[in-house]
Amino acid sequence: MSERKTATGEYLDARTMGAMLNINRESVYRAIARGDLQAIRVGRSIRLPRAQPDTLLTGGNRDADNQAEQDDW
């Protein structure tokens, strides 16, 4: 498991984030691809902000959901 502290906060690797969310690493990657989780690439690795699990648990990106509803009108 990997946890890094930076000047802007703590970042986790996909395996650690998956353990926090009780999902596997591939599910974390799929959530990133869907846009449910935001991540940064550092070299060949992907890091996710530690404060982000609530985003996935509460239904993802609310701004995108609200925009999609407005577009339907």
N, CA, C and O atoms as a CHARMM CRD file, in Angstrom:
* protein
*
  292
    1    1 MET  N      0.85000  -1.17800   0.00000 PROA 1      0.00000
    2    1 MET  CA     0.00000   0.00000   0.00000 PROA 1      0.00000
    3    1 MET  C      0.88600   1.22900   0.00000 PROA 1      0.00000
    4    1 MET  O      1.97600   1.23900   0.57300 PROA 1      0.00000
    5    2 SER  N      0.39100   2.25700  -0.65400 PROA 2      0.00000
    6    2 SER  CA     1.22300   3.43400  -0.78700 PROA 2      0.00000
    7    2 SER  C      0.43700   4.68800  -0.44900 PROA 2      0.00000
    8    2 SER  O     -0.64900   4.92900  -0.97700 PROA 2      0.00000
    9    3 GLU  N      1.00900   5.47400   0.43800 PROA 3      0.00000
   10    3 GLU  CA     0.40000   6.74900   0.80300 PROA 3      0.00000
   11    3 GLU  C      1.50300   7.79400   0.77500 PROA 3      0.00000
   12    3 GLU  O      2.55900   7.61100   1.38100 PROA 3      0.00000
   13    4 ARG  N      1.25600   8.87200   0.08100 PROA 4      0.00000
   14    4 ARG  CA     2.25400   9.93900  -0.04600 PROA 4      0.00000
   15    4 ARG  C      1.65600  11.24700   0.45200 PROA 4      0.00000
   16    4 ARG  O      0.49400  11.55300   0.18500 PROA 4      0.00000
   17    5 LYS  N      2.45800  12.01300   1.17600 PROA 5      0.00000
   18    5 LYS  CA     2.02200  13.33900   1.60100 PROA 5      0.00000
   19    5 LYS  C      2.71900  14.36800   0.72400 PROA 5      0.00000
   20    5 LYS  O      3.92000  14.28300   0.46800 PROA 5      0.00000
   21    6 THR  N      1.93800  15.34100   0.27000 PROA 6      0.00000
   22    6 THR  CA     2.49700  16.42000  -0.52700 PROA 6      0.00000
   23    6 THR  C      2.09400  17.73800   0.11300 PROA 6      0.00000
   24    6 THR  O      1.38400  17.76200   1.11900 PROA 6      0.00000
   25    7 ALA  N      2.54600  18.81700  -0.46900 PROA 7      0.00000
   26    7 ALA  CA     2.19800  20.13100   0.05400 PROA 7      0.00000
   27    7 ALA  C      0.70000  20.39700  -0.06200 PROA 7      0.00000
   28    7 ALA  O      0.15100  21.19400   0.69900 PROA 7      0.00000
   29    8 THR  N      0.03700  19.73800  -1.00700 PROA 8      0.00000
   30    8 THR  CA    -1.38400  19.98500  -1.21000 PROA 8      0.00000
   31    8 THR  C     -2.27300  18.91900  -0.57700 PROA 8      0.00000
   32    8 THR  O     -3.49600  19.02300  -0.66800 PROA 8      0.00000
   33    9 GLY  N     -1.70700  17.90600   0.05600 PROA 9      0.00000
   34    9 GLY  CA    -2.51100  16.88700   0.70500 PROA 9      0.00000
   35    9 GLY  C     -1.93800  15.50500   0.52900 PROA 9      0.00000
   36    9 GLY  O     -0.80100  15.34300   0.08600 PROA 9      0.00000
   37   10 GLU  N     -2.72800  14.50600   0.87700 PROA 10     0.00000
   38   10 GLU  CA    -2.29500  13.12500   0.80400 PROA 10     0.00000
   39   10 GLU  C     -2.88100  12.45000  -0.42600 PROA 10     0.00000
   40   10 GLU  O     -4.03900  12.67400  -0.77900 PROA 10     0.00000
   41   11 TYR  N     -2.07000  11.62300  -1.07300 PROA 11     0.00000
   42   11 TYR  CA    -2.49500  10.88600  -2.25700 PROA 11     0.00000
   43   11 TYR  C     -2.27300   9.40000  -2.03000 PROA 11     0.00000
   44   11 TYR  O     -1.30000   8.99900  -1.39300 PROA 11     0.00000
   45   12 LEU  N     -3.17900   8.59000  -2.55300 PROA 12     0.00000
   46   12 LEU  CA    -3.11300   7.14800  -2.40000 PROA 12     0.00000
   47   12 LEU  C     -3.01800   6.47300  -3.74400 PROA 12     0.00000
   48   12 LEU  O     -3.43600   7.03200  -4.75700 PROA 12     0.00000
   49   13 ASP  N     -2.46300   5.25600  -3.76100 PROA 13     0.00000
   50   13 ASP  CA    -2.48700   4.48600  -4.99900 PROA 13     0.00000
   51   13 ASP  C     -3.83500   3.78300  -5.11900 PROA 13     0.00000
   52   13 ASP  O     -4.63100   3.78500  -4.18100 PROA 13     0.00000
   53   14 ALA  N     -4.08100   3.18800  -6.27200 PROA 14     0.00000
   54   14 ALA  CA    -5.38800   2.57500  -6.55100 PROA 14     0.00000
   55   14 ALA  C     -5.68000   1.41700  -5.60200 PROA 14     0.00000
   56   14 ALA  O     -6.82900   1.23400  -5.19900 PROA 14     0.00000
   57   15 ARG  N     -4.68200   0.64400  -5.24200 PROA 15     0.00000
   58   15 ARG  CA    -4.88400  -0.49500  -4.34300 PROA 15     0.00000
   59   15 ARG  C     -5.33000  -0.02400  -2.96500 PROA 15     0.00000
   60   15 ARG  O     -6.23800  -0.60700  -2.37400 PROA 15     0.00000
   61   16 THR  N     -4.69400   1.03000  -2.44900 PROA 16     0.00000
   62   16 THR  CA    -5.05000   1.55400  -1.13100 PROA 16     0.00000
   63   16 THR  C     -6.43700   2.17700  -1.15200 PROA 16     0.00000
   64   16 THR  O     -7.21600   1.99300  -0.21700 PROA 16     0.00000
   65   17 MET  N     -6.75000   2.91700  -2.21700 PROA 17     0.00000
   66   17 MET  CA    -8.07900   3.50900  -2.32700 PROA 17     0.00000
   67   17 MET  C     -9.13300   2.41100  -2.40500 PROA 17     0.00000
   68   17 MET  O    -10.19700   2.52700  -1.79700 PROA 17     0.00000
   69   18 GLY  N     -8.84600   1.35400  -3.14700 PROA 18     0.00000
   70   18 GLY  CA    -9.76700   0.22700  -3.23200 PROA 18     0.00000
   71   18 GLY  C    -10.01300  -0.40500  -1.86900 PROA 18     0.00000
   72   18 GLY  O    -11.14300  -0.76300  -1.53800 PROA 18     0.00000
   73   19 ALA  N     -8.96600  -0.53900  -1.09300 PROA 19     0.00000
   74   19 ALA  CA    -9.11500  -1.10900   0.25300 PROA 19     0.00000
   75   19 ALA  C     -9.99200  -0.21700   1.12100 PROA 19     0.00000
   76   19 ALA  O    -10.79300  -0.71600   1.91200 PROA 19     0.00000
   77   20 MET  N     -9.85000   1.09200   0.98100 PROA 20     0.00000
   78   20 MET  CA   -10.67900   2.02300   1.75500 PROA 20     0.00000
   79   20 MET  C    -12.14900   1.91300   1.35900 PROA 20     0.00000
   80   20 MET  O    -13.03600   2.04100   2.20400 PROA 20     0.00000
   81   21 LEU  N    -12.40500   1.67600   0.07000 PROA 21     0.00000
   82   21 LEU  CA   -13.76800   1.61200  -0.44400 PROA 21     0.00000
   83   21 LEU  C    -14.33600   0.18800  -0.46100 PROA 21     0.00000
   84   21 LEU  O    -15.49500  -0.03400  -0.81100 PROA 21     0.00000
   85   22 ASN  N    -13.48700  -0.76700  -0.07300 PROA 22     0.00000
   86   22 ASN  CA   -13.86500  -2.18200  -0.08600 PROA 22     0.00000
   87   22 ASN  C    -14.23000  -2.65800  -1.50000 PROA 22     0.00000
   88   22 ASN  O    -15.18300  -3.41300  -1.69200 PROA 22     0.00000
   89   23 ILE  N    -13.44500  -2.19600  -2.48100 PROA 23     0.00000
   90   23 ILE  CA   -13.57700  -2.64300  -3.86800 PROA 23     0.00000
   91   23 ILE  C    -12.18800  -3.01500  -4.36800 PROA 23     0.00000
   92   23 ILE  O    -11.19100  -2.66100  -3.73900 PROA 23     0.00000
   93   24 ASN  N    -12.10900  -3.71900  -5.48300 PROA 24     0.00000
   94   24 ASN  CA   -10.77800  -4.09500  -5.97700 PROA 24     0.00000
   95   24 ASN  C    -10.15400  -2.96500  -6.78900 PROA 24     0.00000
   96   24 ASN  O    -10.80400  -1.97500  -7.12500 PROA 24     0.00000
   97   25 ARG  N     -8.88900  -3.14600  -7.08800 PROA 25     0.00000
   98   25 ARG  CA    -8.12000  -2.11300  -7.77700 PROA 25     0.00000
   99   25 ARG  C     -8.69000  -1.81300  -9.15700 PROA 25     0.00000
  100   25 ARG  O     -8.72700  -0.65300  -9.56600 PROA 25     0.00000
  101   26 GLU  N     -9.13700  -2.83700  -9.88100 PROA 26     0.00000
  102   26 GLU  CA    -9.70700  -2.62000 -11.21400 PROA 26     0.00000
  103   26 GLU  C    -10.97600  -1.77600 -11.14700 PROA 26     0.00000
  104   26 GLU  O    -11.23100  -0.97700 -12.04800 PROA 26     0.00000
  105   27 SER  N    -11.76600  -1.94000 -10.10300 PROA 27     0.00000
  106   27 SER  CA   -12.97200  -1.11200  -9.93800 PROA 27     0.00000
  107   27 SER  C    -12.60100   0.35100  -9.72600 PROA 27     0.00000
  108   27 SER  O    -13.31400   1.24900 -10.17400 PROA 27     0.00000
  109   28 VAL  N    -11.48800   0.58600  -9.04700 PROA 28     0.00000
  110   28 VAL  CA   -11.00200   1.95900  -8.87400 PROA 28     0.00000
  111   28 VAL  C    -10.63900   2.54300 -10.23500 PROA 28     0.00000
  112   28 VAL  O    -10.99600   3.68000 -10.54000 PROA 28     0.00000
  113   29 TYR  N     -9.92400   1.76100 -11.05600 PROA 29     0.00000
  114   29 TYR  CA    -9.55100   2.23800 -12.39400 PROA 29     0.00000
  115   29 TYR  C    -10.78800   2.51400 -13.25100 PROA 29     0.00000
  116   29 TYR  O    -10.81300   3.48900 -14.00300 PROA 29     0.00000
  117   30 ARG  N    -11.80600   1.66800 -13.14400 PROA 30     0.00000
  118   30 ARG  CA   -13.04200   1.90400 -13.90000 PROA 30     0.00000
  119   30 ARG  C    -13.73100   3.17700 -13.43000 PROA 30     0.00000
  120   30 ARG  O    -14.26000   3.92900 -14.24800 PROA 30     0.00000
  121   31 ALA  N    -13.73300   3.43000 -12.11700 PROA 31     0.00000
  122   31 ALA  CA   -14.33900   4.65600 -11.58600 PROA 31     0.00000
  123   31 ALA  C    -13.59100   5.88900 -12.09500 PROA 31     0.00000
  124   31 ALA  O    -14.20300   6.92300 -12.36000 PROA 31     0.00000
  125   32 ILE  N    -12.28100   5.77800 -12.23000 PROA 32     0.00000
  126   32 ILE  CA   -11.48500   6.88100 -12.78600 PROA 32     0.00000
  127   32 ILE  C    -11.86400   7.09500 -14.24900 PROA 32     0.00000
  128   32 ILE  O    -12.06100   8.23000 -14.68200 PROA 32     0.00000
  129   33 ALA  N    -11.96500   6.00800 -15.00700 PROA 33     0.00000
  130   33 ALA  CA   -12.30500   6.10900 -16.43500 PROA 33     0.00000
  131   33 ALA  C    -13.69100   6.70900 -16.64100 PROA 33     0.00000
  132   33 ALA  O    -13.90200   7.46100 -17.59300 PROA 33     0.00000
  133   34 ARG  N    -14.64000   6.38500 -15.75900 PROA 34     0.00000
  134   34 ARG  CA   -15.99500   6.94500 -15.85400 PROA 34     0.00000
  135   34 ARG  C    -16.04600   8.39900 -15.40900 PROA 34     0.00000
  136   34 ARG  O    -17.00400   9.10800 -15.71800 PROA 34     0.00000
  137   35 GLY  N    -15.02900   8.84700 -14.69000 PROA 35     0.00000
  138   35 GLY  CA   -15.02800  10.20300 -14.16700 PROA 35     0.00000
  139   35 GLY  C    -15.59900  10.30200 -12.76400 PROA 35     0.00000
  140   35 GLY  O    -15.78800  11.40400 -12.24900 PROA 35     0.00000
  141   36 ASP  N    -15.87800   9.15200 -12.13300 PROA 36     0.00000
  142   36 ASP  CA   -16.41000   9.16500 -10.77100 PROA 36     0.00000
  143   36 ASP  C    -15.34200   9.52800  -9.75500 PROA 36     0.00000
  144   36 ASP  O    -15.64800  10.08600  -8.70200 PROA 36     0.00000
  145   37 LEU  N    -14.09400   9.21600 -10.06200 PROA 37     0.00000
  146   37 LEU  CA   -12.96500   9.57400  -9.21400 PROA 37     0.00000
  147   37 LEU  C    -11.96500  10.35100 -10.05000 PROA 37     0.00000
  148   37 LEU  O    -11.75400  10.05000 -11.22500 PROA 37     0.00000
  149   38 GLN  N    -11.35700  11.33800  -9.44300 PROA 38     0.00000
  150   38 GLN  CA   -10.31400  12.09200 -10.13500 PROA 38     0.00000
  151   38 GLN  C     -8.96600  11.56400  -9.68800 PROA 38     0.00000
  152   38 GLN  O     -8.78200  11.19600  -8.52800 PROA 38     0.00000
  153   39 ALA  N     -8.03900  11.53100 -10.60400 PROA 39     0.00000
  154   39 ALA  CA    -6.71000  11.01100 -10.30800 PROA 39     0.00000
  155   39 ALA  C     -5.67400  11.81900 -11.06800 PROA 39     0.00000
  156   39 ALA  O     -5.98400  12.50300 -12.04300 PROA 39     0.00000
  157   40 ILE  N     -4.45100  11.72600 -10.60400 PROA 40     0.00000
  158   40 ILE  CA    -3.33400  12.34100 -11.31600 PROA 40     0.00000
  159   40 ILE  C     -2.34600  11.24200 -11.66500 PROA 40     0.00000
  160   40 ILE  O     -2.23000  10.24400 -10.95400 PROA 40     0.00000
  161   41 ARG  N     -1.65900  11.43100 -12.73400 PROA 41     0.00000
  162   41 ARG  CA    -0.63000  10.47000 -13.14300 PROA 41     0.00000
  163   41 ARG  C      0.71600  11.04400 -12.74200 PROA 41     0.00000
  164   41 ARG  O      1.03800  12.19500 -13.03900 PROA 41     0.00000
  165   42 VAL  N      1.49100  10.21900 -12.06400 PROA 42     0.00000
  166   42 VAL  CA     2.84700  10.57700 -11.66700 PROA 42     0.00000
  167   42 VAL  C      3.75600   9.52300 -12.28000 PROA 42     0.00000
  168   42 VAL  O      3.87900   8.41200 -11.76600 PROA 42     0.00000
  169   43 GLY  N      4.38500   9.88800 -13.37900 PROA 43     0.00000
  170   43 GLY  CA     5.16400   8.89500 -14.11100 PROA 43     0.00000
  171   43 GLY  C      4.22300   7.83600 -14.66700 PROA 43     0.00000
  172   43 GLY  O      3.30700   8.15200 -15.42600 PROA 43     0.00000
  173   44 ARG  N      4.44700   6.58700 -14.29200 PROA 44     0.00000
  174   44 ARG  CA     3.58400   5.49300 -14.74700 PROA 44     0.00000
  175   44 ARG  C      2.52100   5.13900 -13.72400 PROA 44     0.00000
  176   44 ARG  O      1.70000   4.25700 -13.97800 PROA 44     0.00000
  177   45 SER  N      2.51300   5.79500 -12.58200 PROA 45     0.00000
  178   45 SER  CA     1.54400   5.44800 -11.54000 PROA 45     0.00000
  179   45 SER  C      0.41300   6.46700 -11.46900 PROA 45     0.00000
  180   45 SER  O      0.54300   7.60000 -11.93200 PROA 45     0.00000
  181   46 ILE  N     -0.67800   6.04800 -10.89000 PROA 46     0.00000
  182   46 ILE  CA    -1.85200   6.90200 -10.71500 PROA 46     0.00000
  183   46 ILE  C     -2.04500   7.13200  -9.23100 PROA 46     0.00000
  184   46 ILE  O     -1.94400   6.19500  -8.43800 PROA 46     0.00000
  185   47 ARG  N     -2.31900   8.35900  -8.84900 PROA 47     0.00000
  186   47 ARG  CA    -2.56200   8.70400  -7.45200 PROA 47     0.00000
  187   47 ARG  C     -3.90800   9.39800  -7.33600 PROA 47     0.00000
  188   47 ARG  O     -4.31200  10.16000  -8.21500 PROA 47     0.00000
  189   48 LEU  N     -4.59700   9.11900  -6.23100 PROA 48     0.00000
  190   48 LEU  CA    -5.92200   9.68600  -5.97200 PROA 48     0.00000
  191   48 LEU  C     -5.88600  10.44600  -4.65800 PROA 48     0.00000
  192   48 LEU  O     -5.27600   9.97700  -3.69800 PROA 48     0.00000
  193   49 PRO  N     -6.52700  11.61500  -4.59100 PROA 49     0.00000
  194   49 PRO  CA    -6.57300  12.35600  -3.33000 PROA 49     0.00000
  195   49 PRO  C     -7.25300  11.52900  -2.24700 PROA 49     0.00000
  196   49 PRO  O     -8.29500  10.92200  -2.49500 PROA 49     0.00000
  197   50 ARG  N     -6.68100  11.49700  -1.06200 PROA 50     0.00000
  198   50 ARG  CA    -7.20900  10.69300   0.03600 PROA 50     0.00000
  199   50 ARG  C     -8.62300  11.12300   0.42400 PROA 50     0.00000
  200   50 ARG  O     -9.42200  10.28500   0.84100 PROA 50     0.00000
  201   51 ALA  N     -8.94200  12.38500   0.29800 PROA 51     0.00000
  202   51 ALA  CA   -10.24200  12.90700   0.72600 PROA 51     0.00000
  203   51 ALA  C    -11.35600  12.56100  -0.25900 PROA 51     0.00000
  204   51 ALA  O    -12.49200  12.99600  -0.07000 PROA 51     0.00000
  205   52 GLN  N    -11.06200  11.79900  -1.29600 PROA 52     0.00000
  206   52 GLN  CA   -12.01200  11.58100  -2.37000 PROA 52     0.00000
  207   52 GLN  C    -12.99200  10.41600  -2.22500 PROA 52     0.00000
  208   52 GLN  O    -13.96100  10.40000  -2.98400 PROA 52     0.00000
  209   53 PRO  N    -12.83800   9.45000  -1.33300 PROA 53     0.00000
  210   53 PRO  CA   -13.77100   8.32000  -1.30900 PROA 53     0.00000
  211   53 PRO  C    -15.23200   8.71400  -1.18000 PROA 53     0.00000
  212   53 PRO  O    -16.09900   8.02500  -1.71800 PROA 53     0.00000
  213   54 ASP  N    -15.52400   9.78500  -0.49300 PROA 54     0.00000
  214   54 ASP  CA   -16.90900  10.21800  -0.34500 PROA 54     0.00000
  215   54 ASP  C    -17.54800  10.53300  -1.68900 PROA 54     0.00000
  216   54 ASP  O    -18.75800  10.37400  -1.85000 PROA 54     0.00000
  217   55 THR  N    -16.75700  10.97500  -2.64900 PROA 55     0.00000
  218   55 THR  CA   -17.27700  11.28500  -3.98100 PROA 55     0.00000
  219   55 THR  C    -17.91600  10.05700  -4.61000 PROA 55     0.00000
  220   55 THR  O    -19.02100  10.13000  -5.14700 PROA 55     0.00000
  221   56 LEU  N    -17.22600   8.94100  -4.54400 PROA 56     0.00000
  222   56 LEU  CA   -17.74500   7.71600  -5.14000 PROA 56     0.00000
  223   56 LEU  C    -18.92000   7.17000  -4.33700 PROA 56     0.00000
  224   56 LEU  O    -19.88900   6.67800  -4.91500 PROA 56     0.00000
  225   57 LEU  N    -18.84300   7.25200  -3.02900 PROA 57     0.00000
  226   57 LEU  CA   -19.89100   6.69400  -2.17700 PROA 57     0.00000
  227   57 LEU  C    -21.18600   7.49200  -2.24100 PROA 57     0.00000
  228   57 LEU  O    -22.26100   6.94600  -1.99400 PROA 57     0.00000
  229   58 THR  N    -21.09600   8.78600  -2.57100 PROA 58     0.00000
  230   58 THR  CA   -22.29500   9.61300  -2.61800 PROA 58     0.00000
  231   58 THR  C    -22.85100   9.75800  -4.02500 PROA 58     0.00000
  232   58 THR  O    -23.74100  10.57600  -4.25700 PROA 58     0.00000
  233   59 GLY  N    -22.34600   8.98600  -4.95300 PROA 59     0.00000
  234   59 GLY  CA   -22.94200   8.99500  -6.28400 PROA 59     0.00000
  235   59 GLY  C    -22.12700   9.68200  -7.34500 PROA 59     0.00000
  236   59 GLY  O    -22.65500   9.97900  -8.41600 PROA 59     0.00000
  237   60 GLY  N    -20.87300   9.94600  -7.09700 PROA 60     0.00000
  238   60 GLY  CA   -20.01800  10.49100  -8.14700 PROA 60     0.00000
  239   60 GLY  C    -20.05600  12.00000  -8.25100 PROA 60     0.00000
  240   60 GLY  O    -20.26800  12.70000  -7.26000 PROA 60     0.00000
  241   61 ASN  N    -19.85100  12.49000  -9.45000 PROA 61     0.00000
  242   61 ASN  CA   -19.70200  13.90400  -9.73800 PROA 61     0.00000
  243   61 ASN  C    -21.07700  14.55900  -9.84800 PROA 61     0.00000
  244   61 ASN  O    -21.73900  14.44600 -10.88000 PROA 61     0.00000
  245   62 ARG  N    -21.49400  15.22300  -8.81800 PROA 62     0.00000
  246   62 ARG  CA   -22.82200  15.84600  -8.79800 PROA 62     0.00000
  247   62 ARG  C    -22.95500  16.96800  -9.82300 PROA 62     0.00000
  248   62 ARG  O    -24.03300  17.15700 -10.38700 PROA 62     0.00000
  249   63 ASP  N    -21.88800  17.71200 -10.07400 PROA 63     0.00000
  250   63 ASP  CA   -21.95500  18.79000 -11.06000 PROA 63     0.00000
  251   63 ASP  C    -22.26300  18.22900 -12.44800 PROA 63     0.00000
  252   63 ASP  O    -23.06800  18.80200 -13.18100 PROA 63     0.00000
  253   64 ALA  N    -21.63300  17.12100 -12.81200 PROA 64     0.00000
  254   64 ALA  CA   -21.88600  16.50600 -14.11700 PROA 64     0.00000
  255   64 ALA  C    -23.31800  15.98600 -14.18800 PROA 64     0.00000
  256   64 ALA  O    -23.96900  16.09800 -15.22700 PROA 64     0.00000
  257   65 ASP  N    -23.81500  15.41200 -13.07800 PROA 65     0.00000
  258   65 ASP  CA   -25.19200  14.91900 -13.05200 PROA 65     0.00000
  259   65 ASP  C    -26.17500  16.06400 -13.22200 PROA 65     0.00000
  260   65 ASP  O    -27.14700  15.94300 -13.96700 PROA 65     0.00000
  261   66 ASN  N    -25.93100  17.17000 -12.54000 PROA 66     0.00000
  262   66 ASN  CA   -26.81800  18.32200 -12.64400 PROA 66     0.00000
  263   66 ASN  C    -26.79300  18.90200 -14.05000 PROA 66     0.00000
  264   66 ASN  O    -27.83400  19.30900 -14.56900 PROA 66     0.00000
  265   67 GLN  N    -25.62000  18.94700 -14.67500 PROA 67     0.00000
  266   67 GLN  CA   -25.50400  19.46800 -16.03300 PROA 67     0.00000
  267   67 GLN  C    -26.26700  18.57000 -17.00800 PROA 67     0.00000
  268   67 GLN  O    -26.93800  19.06700 -17.91300 PROA 67     0.00000
  269   68 ALA  N    -26.17000  17.26800 -16.83000 PROA 68     0.00000
  270   68 ALA  CA   -26.88300  16.34200 -17.70700 PROA 68     0.00000
  271   68 ALA  C    -28.40200  16.52600 -17.58100 PROA 68     0.00000
  272   68 ALA  O    -29.11800  16.46000 -18.58000 PROA 68     0.00000
  273   69 GLU  N    -28.88700  16.75200 -16.36800 PROA 69     0.00000
  274   69 GLU  CA   -30.31200  17.00000 -16.17300 PROA 69     0.00000
  275   69 GLU  C    -30.74500  18.28200 -16.85800 PROA 69     0.00000
  276   69 GLU  O    -31.82100  18.32900 -17.45300 PROA 69     0.00000
  277   70 GLN  N    -29.92200  19.33000 -16.78500 PROA 70     0.00000
  278   70 GLN  CA   -30.24300  20.59300 -17.41700 PROA 70     0.00000
  279   70 GLN  C    -30.24800  20.44500 -18.93700 PROA 70     0.00000
  280   70 GLN  O    -31.06500  21.06100 -19.62100 PROA 70     0.00000
  281   71 ASP  N    -29.32900  19.62500 -19.46700 PROA 71     0.00000
  282   71 ASP  CA   -29.26100  19.41900 -20.90800 PROA 71     0.00000
  283   71 ASP  C    -30.51500  18.70800 -21.42200 PROA 71     0.00000
  284   71 ASP  O    -30.91900  18.91700 -22.56600 PROA 71     0.00000
  285   72 ASP  N    -31.12900  17.87200 -20.58500 PROA 72     0.00000
  286   72 ASP  CA   -32.33700  17.14400 -20.99400 PROA 72     0.00000
  287   72 ASP  C    -33.52300  18.08500 -21.15400 PROA 72     0.00000
  288   72 ASP  O    -34.45100  17.76300 -21.89500 PROA 72     0.00000
  289   73 TRP  N    -33.52800  19.19900 -20.50800 PROA 73     0.00000
  290   73 TRP  CA   -34.65400  20.14300 -20.60400 PROA 73     0.00000
  291   73 TRP  C    -34.57800  20.80600 -21.91700 PROA 73     0.00000
  292   73 TRP  O    -35.41900  21.64600 -22.23400 PROA 73     0.00000
